[in-house]
Amino acid sequence: MITSSTTNQPPPAPPAETAWVDTYRNLLPQWQSFSLSHQSIIPISISRVNQFDAARLDVEMSAMLKEQLVKVFSLMKPGMLFQYEPELDAFLELLIWRFSIWVDKPTPGIALMNLRYRDERSMEACPKVRTGLEGPGLTVAQKIWYCIATVGGQYIWARLQSFSAFRRWGDSEQRLLTRRAWILIQRIEGLYKAASFSNLLIFLYTGRYRNLIERALRARLVYGSPNMNRAVSFEYMNRQLVWNEFSEMLLLLLPLLNSSTVKKFLSPFSKDKSSGSTADDTACPICQASPTIPFLALPCQHRYCYYCLRTRCAAALSFRCSRCQEPIVAMQRHGTVVNHKTSS
């Protein structure tokens, strides 16, 4: 009979107290790299409409500042500001750039659309971002080049175009060098417009870089904050729209009206019909004053001021008498007849 004897082996030693901590520390870097590689990225596309609206708002802001500045010089020599209009536009653009982009703040239009400029070059070296809102602003070099391109470039080009048009570089009588310079300016303008159109198509497809300056500087518009409050008073907007339409209607109707037509329309509603009946026969029906140089309208024989009747007849060949609505064919004083249709 064979009997098996079991050997008594010592029990395994218990793990050290810091074994779990050491294992966690060793596996933590691997777990972080694994989680970052599989982390879901939330794509955020910047609205193209907001970027275009920001550019439009900036243009409107410049126009408002220009209008207020022109009112300051309204009492000076007429036409003086027209000669220095490029300098005025450059000054306003420089003013907006100085207090917005240079101090790391968005322009008024960009701020209203909750946007800001970001240096897109710095995002190429960074790992994948999660929200799309990260990234530093523009560098000092980008800000300076932005000012040179937007303020200086537009001013130089505007002055060059006005100078060449004033000197008539495009005339055939000019020298050969001047003609070549004019052709070069036209070709540069055509190439710039073609490049701007191509950039517009790329922007509509990708949503990046509204113009060539932003594309050259790699300055991209991104959202400034993830939340944007759009508390708009629609009552104020409706009131503003109604007022604008009403003012445009008045501007359209005013050239079609004259004082005599309005007075004739309001004459039945006048309170002093009887008291003014005797005065109407002696006063000029246009200016309602006593004629200094009285002339008679033919054939109705009603009396007018010479200048009132003469200007009305010169303005309209079929002018009718303001009293009887009969067509006036001539004007007479002391037996002298002058036909307004033939005399100058």
Disulfide bonds with the S-S distance in Angstrom:
none
